[in-house]
Amino acid sequence: MSPSGSTQVTLIPGDGIGPEVVRSARRIVDATGAPIDWDEREAGAEVFKRGLPSGVPQETIESISRTRVVLKGPLETPVGFGEKSANVTLRKLFETYANIRPARELPSVITPYTGRGIDFVIVRENVEDLYAGVEHMQTPGVAQCLKLISRKGCEKIVRLAFEFARSEGRTNLACATKSNIMKLTEGMLKRTFEEIAPEYPDIEAAPRSPGSGPGLNQPVTEKLVGTSSVPSGLSPSGTIGALSPIAGTISRTGSGICQLIGCSPGR
C-alpha cells in the first residue's frame, strides 16, 4: 500500500506486442477507478542486451518483492541459444508454481466447438519438469535434459487444483500425465493425485492420458503436457487465458491486433 492509500502494482510492459497489450490492460484497470499506484519496471529482451544473464534487473525483483502483485506482458526468450528464460527466472524466484488457464466458449465467436458448452480450466505445474532447464551435453553429438519432478511439487499443484475446482463449484478433476511411458516422473504426479483425491469426496477425480476422451471439467498436469494441451484446447474455442511468451513477442506490433496462438484443433 502506498502512502496515498493506493495499492502498489509492479508493471512490466515486456517485449513484442507486450507494451501494447499491457497498455490496454492498464487503461481498463484505470477505468474501473481502482486506486492503483503503478511501478513500471523492466525485464526481458532489452535487459538481456545489456548483458544481464537473468533478464531480470535487481530493481524489478525488489519491486515485486515489495508489491507482491505484477501485471506483466510476454517476455522474449532467446530460442535455441543464449540465456535462460526471464519468465522462468521470475517463476522460480517467487515460486509461482501454478499456471491457471480457463478455456471457455464465448457467445458470438463461431468455432468448430460452438454449441458444445466448452468450459474447463487447466492447472499446470510451472517450475518443475523439463522447464527446470537442467541440461548438458553428454557428448558433442548428444544433449540431455533432466526431467525433475518432486513429491512436494506434485502435492502443491494437485492440492491447488482440487481447491480451485471446489472454489468454482466444478464437479470433476482429471490428472493428465504420460505415466504410461514415464512411470517414475509422470507416475509420481499420478500417484500423488490418487493419494490426495479421497480428501475431496465432492469432486470426481480420475487420472488419464492426454487425448483419452472428453468429459473433463478441469485437468491438472505438469509443465510439458500442460503446455502442449493448452493451445489445442484454447485456440479453436475463442477463449480467455494466457499468451504463449513466444507467440506474444513475435506477433505484429503497432497493428492493434493480438494474435493468440495459431495451431490446429486438438487431436
Secondary structure, 3 states (H helix, E strand, C coil): CCCCCCEEEEEECCCCCHHHHHHHHHHHHHHCCCCEEEEECCCCHHHHHCCCCCCCCHHHHHHHHHHCCEEECCCCCCCCCCCCCHHHHHHHHHCCCEEEEEEECCCCCCCCCCCCCCEEEEEEECCCEHHHCCEEEEECCEEEECCECCHHHHHHHHHHHHHHHHHCCCCEEEEECCCCCCCCHHHHHHHHHHHHHHHCCCCEEEEECCCCCCCCCCEEECHHHHHHHHHHHHHHHCCCCCCCHHHHHHCCCCCCCCCCCCCCCCC
